[in-house]
Amino acid sequence: MTHPEIPERMRASVLLGTRELTIEERPVPVPAADEVLVRVGAVGVCGSDVHYFREGRIGDFVVEAPLVLGHEVGGVVVAVGENVDPARVGHRVAIEPQRPCGRCRECRIGAYNLCPDMEFYATPPIDGAFAEFVTIQSAFAHDVPDNVTDEAAALLEPLSVAITSVRKAGIVPGSTVLIAGAGPIGIITAQAARAFGAGEVIVSDLVEARRDRALQYGATRVIDPRTQNPADLDVPIDAFIDASGAAPAVQSGIRAVRPAGTAVLVGLGNPEMTLPVEDIQNREITVTGIFRYTETWPVAIQLVSNGQVDLDSLVTGQFGLDEVEQALESDTDPDSLKSVVYPGR
């Protein structure tokens, strides 16, 4: 079934090379049998988009051909494939921007985020969502209630990163968690930790304005790591979550964790860094990373819908499709937290 107002062509912002963007007219994609076509309402700007724009790569993922960026997406279903219930047309959705193969070992055991054949929005060579329309498998287009805005629907993606982080950290009611970094992921993770029942959420950041902001979004206290060593805190740290990617923050955070605690590495930093192995061994600290997410959108939708997590107030910049470059450069503004692109503008 198809919405009657779907055009034949659409506009898309395309990355041609490092810091080189253009607007192209492309055919509106046709949904496969198991897919839906979504008119994009809002797309959050992620740090990975900025990396591809400025550097043309993230680790082994290299931009070698024109690429549409953007993977934090909210919109409306306007058409469905032949195997999808036509009643989905008109539903507001948040997109889980990935397509696992469904056949490999990782997919079979439920770790589909680690699928070696994953097709993920805005990860070369898969196009993302800085475009007026996108397709996604129906199961990965999650219905959202009316009290979840398009912006919040898009930002359910970074909230999913946060949910995965606090799950991995083993946060339960009464836990004490230390979070390094008060950027978008750190701020959202602080909210998720409180929603999961953490009794104390301590956020560490070098910038005073960011520390002050963290106190508005779930942090119970903040520290400046230049003047206060996390290991000297007056409470045992059950879990450390790094959302900074900075080696000193990772090292000091691991040293602050109580015996048998957990450290979760989330931030994008150097591909290699030195870890305090003696501390990890002698205090039996579990150190793990996260890579995307699995089965997080239902939880994320509930947390936003019932008011436990606030995503709307995180939006500090709003841009049209012709302004994607400004959106990608907006992180240079110290007051910027989260920028959103509206492809329909």
Disulfide bonds with the S-S distance in Angstrom:
none
